[in-house]
């Protein structure tokens, strides 16, 4: 309880700013390492309205906080195209280039397949 705010977009932005500042202070003029993030809850809706879900144990922390769910890179929700749009948006906003999409390959596979083809 109480950890959900750590998953908010503002929390991610603050942490990433700290990483970038530390990298610059250490002499990394390019701003630091490439960033990786984990998506703890992925809900993919197909054209029939059926939802495939990939979730980790942390997903319950996020799911209990609707305000955090609305604006977090830790959750993907919607169609495959919606999820791809969200990933690209987070990459542009936060600079995250590597994503761990969760343990359920069947749920996230269509996202990866479509991204691989683009």
C-alpha positions as CSV (number, residue, x, y, z in Angstrom):
1,X,0.0,0.0,0.0
2,X,1.2,3.5,-0.8
3,X,3.6,2.5,-3.5
4,X,1.4,3.2,-6.5
5,X,2.6,6.9,-6.8
6,X,6.0,5.4,-7.6
7,X,4.5,4.2,-10.9
8,X,3.2,7.6,-11.9
9,X,4.5,9.4,-15.0
10,X,5.8,12.2,-12.8
11,X,7.7,9.8,-10.6
12,X,9.3,8.2,-13.7
13,X,10.2,11.7,-15.1
14,X,11.9,12.6,-11.8
15,X,13.8,9.4,-11.6
16,X,15.0,9.6,-15.2
17,X,16.0,13.3,-14.7
18,X,18.2,12.1,-11.7
19,X,19.8,9.4,-13.8
20,X,20.5,11.8,-16.6
21,X,22.0,14.4,-14.2
22,X,24.2,11.8,-12.6
23,X,25.4,10.6,-16.0
24,X,26.3,14.1,-17.0
25,X,28.0,14.7,-13.7
26,X,30.0,11.6,-14.3
27,X,31.2,12.9,-17.7
28,X,28.6,11.3,-20.0
29,X,27.9,14.3,-22.3
30,X,25.2,12.2,-24.1
31,X,23.0,12.2,-21.0
32,X,23.6,8.6,-19.9
33,X,22.6,5.1,-20.5
34,X,19.7,3.8,-22.6
35,X,16.7,3.2,-20.4
36,X,14.6,0.1,-19.9
37,X,11.2,-0.1,-18.2
38,X,8.8,-2.8,-17.3
39,X,5.1,-2.9,-18.1
40,X,3.5,-4.6,-15.2
41,X,0.0,-4.8,-16.6
42,X,-0.9,-5.3,-20.3
43,X,-4.5,-5.6,-21.4
44,X,-4.8,-6.1,-25.1
45,X,-8.2,-6.1,-26.7
46,X,-8.7,-7.8,-30.0
47,X,-11.2,-7.0,-32.8
48,X,-13.8,-9.2,-31.1
49,X,-13.6,-7.3,-27.8
50,X,-11.8,-10.1,-26.0
51,X,-9.0,-9.1,-23.7
52,X,-5.6,-10.9,-23.3
53,X,-3.9,-9.9,-20.1
54,X,-0.3,-10.1,-18.9
55,X,0.3,-9.0,-15.3
56,X,2.9,-9.2,-12.7
57,X,2.6,-9.3,-8.9
58,X,3.1,-5.5,-9.0
59,X,0.1,-5.0,-11.1
60,X,-2.3,-5.1,-8.1
61,X,-0.5,-2.1,-6.6
62,X,-1.2,-0.1,-9.7
63,X,-4.7,-1.5,-10.4
64,X,-5.9,-0.3,-7.0
65,X,-5.0,3.3,-7.9
66,X,-7.1,4.5,-10.8
67,X,-5.3,7.9,-10.9
68,X,-2.0,6.2,-11.5
69,X,-3.5,3.8,-14.1
70,X,-4.5,6.8,-16.2
71,X,-0.9,8.1,-16.6
72,X,1.8,5.5,-16.2
73,X,4.3,3.7,-18.5
74,X,3.8,0.6,-16.3
75,X,0.4,-0.2,-17.9
76,X,-0.6,-0.8,-21.5
77,X,-4.2,-1.0,-22.4
78,X,-6.3,-1.1,-25.6
79,X,-5.9,-2.6,-29.0
80,X,-2.5,-3.7,-30.3
81,X,-2.3,-0.3,-32.1
82,X,-3.3,1.6,-29.0
83,X,-0.5,-0.2,-27.0
84,X,2.0,0.5,-29.7
85,X,1.0,4.2,-29.7
86,X,1.4,4.2,-25.9
87,X,4.9,2.7,-26.1
88,X,6.0,5.2,-28.7
89,X,4.5,8.1,-26.7
90,X,6.4,7.0,-23.6
91,X,9.6,6.6,-25.6
92,X,9.2,10.2,-26.8
93,X,8.2,11.6,-23.5
94,X,10.7,9.7,-21.2
95,X,13.4,8.5,-23.5
96,X,12.8,4.8,-22.7
97,X,14.0,2.6,-25.6
98,X,13.7,-0.9,-24.1
99,X,10.5,-2.4,-22.7
100,X,9.9,-5.6,-20.8
101,X,6.2,-6.3,-21.6
102,X,5.5,-9.0,-19.1
103,X,5.6,-12.8,-18.9
104,X,2.6,-13.7,-21.1
105,X,3.9,-14.1,-24.6
106,X,0.5,-14.8,-26.0
107,X,-0.9,-11.5,-24.7
108,X,2.0,-9.3,-25.7
109,X,3.1,-11.2,-28.8
110,X,0.9,-9.3,-31.2
111,X,2.4,-6.0,-30.0
112,X,6.0,-7.3,-30.5
113,X,5.1,-8.8,-33.9
114,X,3.6,-5.6,-35.2
115,X,6.5,-3.5,-33.9
116,X,8.9,-5.8,-35.5
117,X,7.2,-5.4,-38.9
118,X,7.3,-1.6,-38.8
